[in-house]
Amino acid sequence: MSQNLKKIAVFTSGGDAPGMNAALRAVVRSAHYNGLDCFGIRDGFNGLISGDIIEMTPRSVKNIINLGGTILRSARSEEFRTPLGREKAFHNCQEKGIEALVCIGGDGSFTGSKIFGEEFGLKIIGIPGTIDNDIFGTDNTIGFDTALNTAMEAIDKIRDTAVSHSRIFFVEVMGRDAGFIALHCGIASGATDILIPEMKDSRESLFGSIKKANERGKNSCIIVVAEGEELGNVVELAKITEKEFPEASVRFAVLGHIQRGGNPSCADRVLASRLGNAAIDGLLAGKSMCMAGIRANQIIYTPFEEAIQNHNEINTDLLKVAEVLAI
Ligand code: F6P
């Protein structure tokens, strides 16, 4: 056990995700349960540099488990990329006597944490908080399940109007350069086709899916497109489809940042609570420079370099399921 740990701090970094507040709550309460003092750093690494650091008690995180976003706010910090910025950050840690950090964010945040921890000898544990689900070392990232439900419910609404007007609808979902949101909500929404950056898509295969749907008597199509899709964005795809099928009525929708908000799902709250607690257990066990994750329902700790360098693999079996069920 790491007996000499006394003061830690927690912050949220990168794109916010539903469930980050549940994770914050779990970190703060697990810290106090184990006799640690806990600080909260506002605005991610920027707050560490500016010294926007507040004490957090179990009461500081009351009534937030159900809230989307992050009460500590988040940011992407250019200054933290500079040695001077990190020096200011470390000085502020020293001022408060902070010996360890818990970083709730994505791989960009873990990269910054790894550099910072190595430069100044701080203990740091990461918690995977991003809707993209693209982080190696955990089956699911915090926010992914909620974003899936948000996107699915939006696509269900689009289906209503697509069917009513016999339209081909292209729907763009988030995920940066990963296709997890598109793949899962595409299956859940009964999409005719799902376009993700992990697969080599072509105009021919896209038009083939639409032709097949037509031949099978379908009067409308929903095509879910990951924002990182290389064949094109939904505006471009709608244009080329209108050219290929001049008699068809084609529209598109970009779901955008609604996928980042909303009350976290039960699954995300439980995941966040488990990982927040695991982060403190890890620090107390002397772990550092690693990310707490859950694989096959077991808590695991993955070194930052592995979590950063590798990517979660897309389950291509799911693509096959989507193709079969689109018959
Ligand atoms: O990483 C989460 C994410 O929502 C991505 O899916 C998306 O591409 C990006 O953040 C958007 O970034 P921003 O909020 O800075 O526009």
Residues whose N, C-alpha, C, O or C-beta is under 5 A from the ligand:
A	BS01	F6P	G15 D132 M174 G175 R176
